[in-house]
Amino acid sequence: MAISSELERQLSGWLPRQAWFPRQDVDLGSDPDVTPMSETRLFEFDGPDGSVVQGIAAILAVGDGPSMRRLNVPLVFRTAEDFALRSHLIGTVEDMTLGRCWVYDAAADPVFVLTLAAALATGRRFQGGQVQALQVSRGNDDFLELDSPAALLERAATTEIAVTDHRRGETTVSIDDVATPSSLTLFRVLTPGMSAGVRIPVVLASAGSHTVPPVMGWAAGRWFDARDLTTLTAPLAMLTRSEASAQPAWREAVDTAVSVDSGSIGSFNKRAAALGARVGELHHDLAREFGQVPGDARQTKNWVRKWTERVDWALARAPLALSGLEEPLRRHRASLAELDTVGALQRIHGDLTLNHVVSGPTSGFTAVSFADSAGVDDTHADPKPAALDLVALLRSLDYAAGYARLRRTGALDVDARPATLGVTGLGESDADLREVVDSPEYLWSAQAQNALLTGYSHAVDASVGLHDPVLRAVLVDRLLVEVVAELRNRPAWLIVPLASLTLLLAGRQPGGSARGAAADRPDPAAEAPAGQGGPGADGAAWRARGATVSAEEFAESAEAAAGAEALAAELGVDAPEGARADSVQAEGAQAGPDAESAPEYVHAPEPGSHEAADAADAAGDEEAAGDAEGAKRGPADAGDAAAHGTGHGEGTAVDDAVDDDAADDDADDEADDDADDEGDAPFAPKSARPH
């Protein structure tokens, strides 16, 4: 069934209301133009009641010119209304063949989800060749049984699925199947090429890593692009194994933090140590598969320049909130000039908040939703300091504690005293700061952060803590972004990053080193499943330690990994050119020094949880209870997400903090571009290199 002009109009109104819609990238308006680029019928089944169910893989263009974005919008057409899918209804249309049809978001339809999952798990082909499925792992026998429309319809009637849109540019569908619980990820925002969201999990899973969920299969779509006037391809979906009782680590941390008291301050220590060990293992596996590059003088200079400019950026945008910290910040800025190296650089997760970690009773912690999975080609990627991942997790723990404290003190209530920190700032003797430091939530967070660093230190066989100048620089950089973001979007939350920044600059951060006495260190092995321990002495060394490879060696690498090359060749698609391997323009040139602030930094309780419901109902604070795009969607949409449980707990206000400043950064972009032109090379996995 073709997408009619009437359905285009309905999609134009429906798309901007979705959490994954790319409103943070460009202003597409509330009623954007929609142009179908590809429509592929994946199946058509006759139901037992005589109705017809038809699944369509649709790739749509929204906007035009430079602002155009390509979206993956699978649709289900039903000739009979399905009341269970009413909340996912896009509209109704009249078809010449089928008659009246109800059109639903296919991500919520069990028939579509199971049909696509079965194809990915078994490598089945769809007619037409526009959508290709590639099986990654064997042994998916349960899906082999879904070999007929009758079997699929019968299984769909008894299988429960849960749809969440809490990660940027993605929809995650949890398939609660007794035999094979799994998770189907739909990549909604498409950029031609291979995204990190597929490439890294496939590489690591194929190498036997336990740091990511096992990948069963993935699919790519091919279309003739109306703008580029050529045939393009991009990943559309990925299927991974999961556990029925798995949950985001953010939710686990928040549930623990809201119940903390003086007698349970260390209640998360063992879990945090296990998480740290697993992150160390992740960095080890990424270094093994993708290699490391030494942080030379040029790269160090670029990172130092970025961190230095951030201080001036924040002081200019939050002068009153940071008034008491101006001198310490200027001393910190001056100290950055003494940094001689940023150490070894490697592939990292890129946005490793607790919401991008899944906690399972058997598999332990696993990383999901790798950075740039929402539509950025990853055939060539930039190595970065591993400290970026660690700081993201440290800040997540602090925000879990911050939410618990704000909730307990009533700061999120609708009648709470207006926050004035944006005007008064925060001094070391301030009552607000004393309230934070004396709270059980702060002590819980401090111990959990220490435990995480301890577990990581054990895994990489190095002393990792805030005595390390690179980790400290990354942490200050991120805190400054959070301060500006909260000041602009959620003043009640400003105390969370501002208190941490004040204590850090005063030398009162939670633990300067993660290598204390052995008796005081949690044992991460106690939490790690058998056979899944960290890399130990063979792990990725912290900063400059360990083996590295030169940029020339990276240039000799193959372009894709695991099954990616096979599918690319099969589709006749060449890998994009223009790689930047040893570049330090890590988070995109278009926003200059603000670009690194763009990932989803600022956290809030999980919508659908009792914490979020209390906060949203009592305070009417959508950002506090919204998902990762709450601050960008606006009050109505964020409220809908919270009410329907369509998002998870780490909300953001950061994008708003940097969008207004992009125009200030043209000179920075030119400097970054000049640096990037010096001897760049692809950053590909070792497993694909010639020996």
TANOR-V858746 format. One record per helix or strand. SS is the DSSP state (H for helix, E for strand). FROM is the first residue (numbers start at 1). LEN is the number of residues. Records with the same first field share a line. If there is no record, write none. Layout:
SS = FROM-LEN / FROM-LEN
This chain:
H = 5-11 / 65-3 / 83-6 / 106-3 / 110-13 / 141-4 / 149-10 / 196-11 / 249-9 / 269-22 / 297-21 / 323-14 / 354-3 / 387-23 / 421-4 / 431-7 / 440-21 / 469-21 / 491-15 / 518-3 / 524-3 / 536-3 / 551-5 / 564-8 / 589-9 / 610-10 / 622-4 / 630-4 / 635-10 / 654-6 / 662-15 / 686-3
E = 34-13 / 52-11 / 69-4 / 75-4 / 89-7 / 99-7 / 131-5 / 160-5 / 170-7 / 182-6 / 189-2 / 193-1 / 195-1 / 215-11 / 230-12 / 247-2 / 292-2 / 345-2 / 357-4 / 364-4 / 377-1 / 384-1
